[in-house]
């Protein structure tokens, strides 16, 4: 589930499989997945959206029966994050399992990845899938 538009959720679904439910909560009662990953960018806007979604989940404002596997934060730019954003991520880690995905240039240009970052391999194990079943190396 994406916390906001442009979160990288669609790229993650393409890489790992699963269902892209967009920016709404899936409804297990309707046969939709109950195990979710909440995806956001590492920008200030993205981290605020993730915080709001986690708050809604904690407050019971999401469908019953959802299981949050992790929050996945996709890098919004190459390079290191400013300290203020790192502090926000630390707060998120205090309430949920957080996985960070580095900047992946191939996603920006829609070209094949030459290698799979280890963070995606770790995430694929969490969700029980293979990363890009074909070709790319880890």
N, C-alpha and C positions, 0 to 999 in steps of 0.2 A: 504494500500500500504506500502510495507517495504522500508525503506530508505537504507537498506543494508542487506546483508545476515546475518542470525542469529539474526535478530531484535526481534523475538518473535511474529511476525505477524501471523504465522500459528497457534501458540498456542492460540492467541487471537481469531482467527476465529473459532477454535474448541470450545473455551469457550463461545463465544458470537454470533456465527453465522456470516453471511456475506459472502463475496467473497474475496478470496485471489488472487489478481492480480499479485502478485510477486513484482518485483522491477521496474515495468514500470507504467506509468500513465494509468489509465483506459480511455477508449474512449467512452464517452456518446453517440456520434453520431452512434456508432455501438451497442448500447443497453447495454453497460456496465455501472456499477454504476457511478453516478455523485457525490454522497456524499462519501467523503473519510476520513479516519483516516490515518495519516502518522505515522508509527511505527519505533522506533529506540531504541537501548540500551542506558543505561546511561554511557557507556564508552566514552572516548575522541573520538574514531573513530566513534562511533554511533552518538554522538552529532554533529560532523562535517558533517556526511552524512545527518542528519536531516536539518542542516543549509543550505547545498547545495540544497536539495530538496525544502525547503521553498523559497530560492532565485530563483530557476527556476520557481516556481509557481508565485511569485511576478513579475518576469520579463516577464511573458507571454510565457515561454518555456514549457508549459503544454497544453493539449487540452482545448479548450473553454468549459465553462459550468461546471467546477469542483467546488464543494463546500467543503472546508476543514472544517470538523467538529471539529477536534482537532489533536494535536500531542500527541501521546501516547509513553511515555518513560518507557521501561521495565527494571527493575533493572538488572544490569549485574553481581551482586554478592550480597551476604547478607551483611547487615551492612550499616553504614552511608557513604555517598559520600564525597570525598575530597572537600575542599572549592573551588578549581578551577573548578570542574565539576558543583558544585552548582551555581557558577557565570555564567557559560555557559547556564545553564537551565534558570536562571533569564533573560538572553538576549532573549532566545527563547520565554519566557512568554511575552515579550514586543511586540512580533509580532504575536503570535498565542495562542490559548487556549491550555494549556498543562495539561495532566493527567499523573500521575506517577503510575506505577504498581509495587508493591513490589516484592522482591525475592520470588518465589513460588517453594519450594523444590520439590513438586510433578511433576512439569513440567520437572525438571532435570532428574528424575528417571522414568518418564512416568507412574506414579501411580495415583490413584484417589485422588482428593483433599478432605481432611477431612472437610474443611470449605472454604468458598469463601471470600477472602479479600474484605473489604468494597469498596476499590478502583475499583474492578471489578464490583461490584454492581452499583456504580455511573456511570461507563463507560457504562454498559449495558443500563442504563436509557437514556444516551445520544444518543446511537445508536438505541434505540428502540427494545431491545431484552431481552431475559431471559438468565441468566447465567447458563450454564449446566442444562438445563431443568430438569434433574433428580438428586435426591439424595443429593448433597452437600448443606450444610447449610451456611448461611451468618452470 
